[in-house]
Amino acid sequence: MGSMKSPYLILRIQDESDLREEVLKKQDEFLDVYSFYLQSRLSWVRDEVRLKAYELHLLDPSFTFQI
C-alpha cells in the first residue's frame, strides 16, 4: 500500500507572478496524477489526486474537483 504525504503546502510566493507560476506547476502535477489514476484506477493514486486537488484549491480557491 502506498504512503500518502501529509496534506500540507509550503510556498514562498512574493508576488502575483510567483502565484501564477505555482498554480501552473500544481495544475501540471494534478493532471499527471489524474491521468495516471484514469489509467490505473488504483485507490492510492485516487488519494494522491485528491491531495493534489486540495493543494491546487489552496492556491486557487475557484478550482474545484470531485472524484
C-alpha positions, 0 to 999 in steps of 0.5 A: 500500500502506498504512503500518502504525504501529509496534506500540507503546502509550503510556498514562498510566493512574493508576488502575483507572478510567483502565484501564477507560476505555482498554480501552473506547476500544481495544475501540471502535477494534478493532471499527471496524477489524474491521468495516471489514476484514469489509467490505473484506477488504483485507490492510492493514486485516487488519494494522491489526486485528491491531495493534489486537488486540495493543494491546487484549491489552496492556491486557487480557491475557484478550482474545484474537483470531485472524484 
